[in-house]
Amino acid sequence: MAKGRGAAAALVVVLGLVVAWAPSPSSAHVQIGAYNKTCPQAEDIVYKEMTAILGKSPELAGPLLRLFSVDCFSKGPYIALPTGRRDGNNSVASDVGPNSPAPGANITDLVALFAKFNLTTKDLVVLSGAHTIGKAHCSAFSGRLYNFSGANGASDPTLDANYTAALRGQCKQADVATLVDLDPPTPTVFDLDYYKQVSAQRGLLATDAALLLQDATKAYVLRQANASSPAEFFADFAESFINMSKIGVLTHGHGEIRHKCSVVNPPSPTTSSATSLAGSLLLLVLLLGAATAV
């Protein structure tokens, strides 16, 4: 029960994308309190519901964060996220690849991908801190444990040897099903332990380890790993997350308000052909690792 309460405190999600009450076309734009007039209780209703759900199922915190719709963290950064987004008119799995890093992406690749979405190197290292919660499939990092760089039985030399041994105990070769905590010391708490892990060469994913290979990102990792308070990280995370939330937003006459969240509405004469929210959603796939539990 204590673990459940901790996770509920670690992450409370307000899903602006799936709230059923939509603003009128004339006011359909992203803003703080977009539903204040049409449904004043909308955000409070979702907030309370998600608090209850995460209290019972703390393991959902990471997957929900991956869905891009975070509004508030308790024991974590409070984010006043503008709402009023509309759903996309299409959702295609093949769009994921071009907007996600390759498993062996280096720091140059990551910085370039973020720049593609007008996000900075600081946004990269700050938003990577979302790995403080959540899980990843063994397949997302097994290349660091076995046959690294094509060498039979070799492991990634930049990964702490004791951590490598522990991970091999959890993930056998060809294991695609097992899930492993991204931040083992405190997997359900939004804190600075992720940066402590990375600084000690215990970052689970190759993209975590890559943060130590560039001066600016390394400096931020080390500063947070040795910080006495999470205040700077929380403030930075809120700012960077809002920056990310502005990617590919559909408002006004673009997009749609889905009748069923998981299914695109049937075609109609007024359906817009605007692009979907793929940019913002797929970028978070990068941030949380392509194989973070869903």
C-alpha positions in Angstrom: 0.0 0.0 0.0 2.8 2.4 0.8 4.3 1.7 -2.6 1.0 2.5 -4.2 0.7 5.8 -2.4 4.2 6.7 -3.4 3.5 6.2 -7.0 0.2 8.0 -6.9 2.1 10.9 -5.3 4.9 10.6 -7.9 2.6 11.1 -10.9 -0.9 12.4 -11.4 -2.0 12.8 -15.0 -4.5 15.1 -16.5 -5.2 13.9 -20.1 -6.0 17.0 -22.2 -6.1 14.8 -25.3 -8.9 12.6 -24.0 -11.1 14.9 -22.0 -14.5 14.6 -23.7 -15.6 18.2 -23.4 -14.3 20.3 -26.3 -14.2 24.1 -26.6 -16.2 25.7 -29.4 -14.3 26.2 -32.8 -13.8 29.9 -32.1 -12.0 29.2 -28.9 -10.2 26.0 -29.8 -6.7 26.8 -29.0 -4.2 25.6 -26.4 -4.3 27.6 -23.2 -4.3 27.2 -19.4 -7.8 26.3 -18.3 -9.2 25.7 -21.8 -12.2 24.0 -20.4 -13.0 26.5 -17.6 -16.2 27.7 -19.4 -17.4 24.6 -21.2 -16.7 22.2 -18.2 -15.1 23.9 -15.2 -14.7 20.5 -13.4 -13.1 18.7 -16.3 -9.5 18.8 -15.1 -10.4 18.2 -11.4 -12.5 15.1 -12.4 -9.6 13.6 -14.4 -7.1 14.6 -11.7 -9.0 12.8 -9.0 -9.6 9.7 -11.2 -6.0 9.4 -12.1 -4.9 9.8 -8.4 -7.2 6.9 -7.5 -6.0 4.7 -10.4 -2.3 5.3 -9.7 -2.8 4.6 -6.0 -4.0 1.1 -6.9 -1.7 0.5 -9.9 1.6 2.4 -9.4 3.2 0.6 -12.3 1.1 2.6 -14.7 2.9 5.9 -13.8 5.7 5.4 -16.4 3.4 4.3 -19.3 1.1 7.2 -18.6 3.9 9.7 -18.6 4.9 8.2 -22.0 1.5 9.2 -23.4 2.7 12.9 -23.2 -0.3 14.1 -21.3 1.2 14.9 -17.9 -0.3 17.9 -16.1 0.9 17.6 -12.5 3.4 15.8 -10.3 3.2 15.7 -6.5 6.6 15.0 -5.0 7.7 16.1 -8.4 7.4 19.2 -10.6 4.0 20.9 -10.9 3.3 21.6 -14.6 0.5 24.0 -15.6 0.1 22.4 -19.0 -2.0 24.3 -21.5 -5.0 22.2 -22.6 -7.4 22.3 -25.5 -5.6 20.0 -27.9 -7.6 18.1 -30.5 -7.0 14.5 -31.5 -5.2 13.7 -34.8 -7.0 12.5 -37.9 -4.7 9.5 -38.3 -2.4 7.3 -36.3 0.1 5.2 -38.2 2.7 2.9 -36.6 5.1 3.4 -39.4 5.5 7.0 -38.4 7.3 5.9 -35.2 10.6 5.0 -36.8 11.6 8.2 -38.5 10.8 10.2 -35.3 12.6 7.9 -32.9 16.3 7.3 -32.4 18.0 4.1 -33.5 18.9 1.7 -30.6 22.5 2.7 -30.8 21.9 6.5 -31.3 24.8 8.6 -30.2 24.6 12.0 -28.5 25.0 13.8 -31.9 22.0 11.9 -33.2 19.9 12.7 -30.1 20.8 16.4 -30.2 19.9 16.5 -33.9 16.6 14.8 -33.4 15.6 17.2 -30.6 16.6 20.2 -32.8 14.3 18.8 -35.5 11.5 19.6 -33.0 13.0 22.9 -32.0 14.1 21.5 -28.6 17.5 22.3 -27.2 20.3 20.2 -25.8 19.2 21.2 -22.3 15.7 20.0 -23.1 17.2 16.6 -24.1 19.1 16.1 -20.8 16.2 17.5 -18.7 13.4 15.5 -20.3 15.6 12.3 -20.1 15.1 12.7 -16.4 11.6 11.2 -17.0 13.4 7.9 -16.8 13.3 8.3 -13.1 10.1 6.2 -13.3 9.0 3.5 -15.7 10.4 0.3 -17.2 12.0 -1.0 -20.4 11.9 -4.4 -22.1 15.2 -6.3 -22.1 15.3 -6.1 -25.9 15.8 -2.3 -25.6 19.2 -2.7 -24.0 20.3 -6.3 -24.5 22.8 -5.2 -27.1 24.7 -3.6 -24.3 24.8 -6.9 -22.4 25.6 -9.4 -25.1 27.7 -9.3 -28.2 28.4 -5.6 -27.9 29.7 -4.1 -31.2 29.5 -7.6 -32.7 32.0 -9.1 -30.2 30.9 -12.5 -29.0 29.8 -12.4 -25.4 31.1 -8.8 -24.9 29.2 -6.2 -22.9 29.3 -2.4 -23.2 32.4 -1.3 -21.4 30.8 2.0 -20.4 28.2 0.1 -18.4 29.2 -0.5 -14.7 30.4 -4.2 -14.4 28.3 -5.0 -11.4 25.2 -3.5 -13.0 25.9 -5.5 -16.2 26.0 -8.7 -14.1 22.8 -7.8 -12.4 21.0 -7.1 -15.7 22.3 -10.3 -17.2 20.6 -12.1 -14.3 17.3 -10.5 -15.2 17.6 -10.6 -19.0 18.8 -13.7 -20.8 19.8 -13.5 -24.5 16.8 -13.1 -26.8 14.5 -12.2 -23.9 11.9 -9.8 -25.3 9.3 -10.0 -22.6 10.9 -9.2 -19.3 10.6 -5.6 -18.0 13.3 -3.9 -16.0 13.1 -0.7 -13.9 14.7 2.3 -15.6 15.7 3.6 -12.1 16.1 0.6 -9.8 16.7 2.5 -6.5 13.4 4.4 -6.6 11.4 3.1 -9.6 8.1 4.7 -8.5 9.4 8.1 -7.2 10.0 11.1 -9.4 13.4 12.2 -8.0 17.1 12.8 -8.9 18.2 9.1 -8.6 18.1 8.7 -12.4 21.0 11.2 -12.7 22.8 9.5 -9.9 22.5 6.2 -11.8 23.7 7.7 -15.1 26.7 9.5 -13.4 27.7 6.1 -12.0 27.6 4.5 -15.5 24.3 2.7 -14.5 22.1 4.3 -17.1 20.0 1.5 -18.5 19.5 2.6 -22.1 22.2 3.6 -24.6 20.5 7.0 -24.8 21.0 7.4 -21.1 24.7 6.6 -21.3 25.1 9.0 -24.2 24.4 11.9 -21.9 27.9 11.5 -20.5 29.5 12.0 -23.9 28.8 15.6 -24.4 30.1 18.4 -22.2 26.8 20.3 -21.6 24.7 17.2 -21.0 27.3 15.6 -18.8 27.6 18.8 -16.7 23.9 18.8 -16.1 23.8 15.1 -15.2 26.7 15.5 -12.6 25.1 18.7 -11.2 21.8 16.9 -10.5 23.5 13.8 -9.3 25.2 15.8 -6.6 22.3 18.2 -5.9 21.0 18.5 -2.3 17.5 19.4 -3.6 15.5 18.6 -6.8 14.3 22.2 -7.1 16.4 23.0 -10.2 15.5 19.8 -12.0 11.8 20.2 -11.2 11.7 23.7 -12.5 13.7 22.8 -15.6 11.5 19.7 -16.2 8.3 21.8 -16.1 9.8 24.3 -18.6 11.1 21.7 -21.0 7.9 19.6 -20.8 5.8 22.6 -21.8 8.2 23.2 -24.7 7.7 19.7 -25.8 3.9 19.9 -25.3 3.8 22.6 -28.0 5.0 20.2 -30.8 2.5 19.4 -33.4 -0.5 20.8 -31.5 -3.8 20.7 -33.4 -6.3 23.5 -32.6 -9.1 25.5 -34.1 -10.4 23.6 -37.2 -7.6 21.1 -37.3 -7.8 17.6 -35.9 -10.9 16.2 -34.3 -12.6 15.5 -31.0 -12.8 11.7 -31.1 -16.1 10.0 -30.1 -14.0 7.1 -28.9 -10.4 7.9 -27.9 -8.7 4.9 -29.4 -10.5 5.2 -32.8 -10.4 7.9 -35.5 -13.9 9.3 -36.2 -15.6 8.1 -39.4 -15.0 10.4 -42.4 -17.3 13.4 -42.7 -17.4 16.4 -45.0 -16.0 18.6 -42.1 -13.1 16.2 -41.2 -9.8 18.0 -41.4 -6.9 16.4 -43.3 -4.4 18.1 -40.9 -1.5 16.1 -39.7 -1.7 14.2 -36.4 0.0 14.8 -33.1 2.7 12.3 -34.1 5.5 14.8 -33.5 4.8 15.3 -29.9 3.8 11.8 -29.1 6.7 10.2 -30.9 9.2 12.5 -29.3 8.2 11.2 -25.9 8.9 7.7 -27.2 12.4 8.9 -27.5 12.5 10.4 -24.1 11.2 7.4 -22.3 12.9 4.8 -24.5 11.4 3.0 -27.4 10.6 0.0 -25.2 9.3 1.6 -22.1 6.4 -0.4 -20.7 3.1 0.5 -22.3 
